[in-house]
Amino acid sequence: MNRVMIAVHDIEKAKQHYADLLGATFMDADWTGEPFGIKVSIAWDAGIELCAPMPGREKDSAVSQFLAHRGEGVMNVFFGVDNGDAANERAAAQGYGCVNIVDYTQEEIDEHLSGLFDKYQEFTLDSFTRCGFAITLAQIDEKTQ
């Protein structure tokens, strides 16, 4: 498993909570969430991604419905895979559609993710009805130098 995404109302309060509880170190990644109306902060060391509605987007962000119906909690589980394309094909063969693809260029990785990775690719599946949470297949290869 790569990480869990936790939907929260107040990202600063949640960051402090998980930093105190787990010693997590967060890096803000709001640029990834802006198109979805969410603030994003990731603690790679603790395997946590926090997402909260951006101010003014409390009713229509990517996490708004989840928060309204379930409250704060785990919304998505990111499973690490060796080959994102092959994992997505395997999921499709099992009847899972892909609802979102992220495939960052090395320039985006270097600029926004501190150059931590050689590859960053995600396939989010339409798994909520079958599994009770979203599944994302994540090929995230650490920088090899």
Order of alpha helices (4+ residues) and beta strands (2+ residues): beta-alpha-beta-alpha-beta-beta-alpha-beta-alpha-beta-alpha-beta-alpha-beta
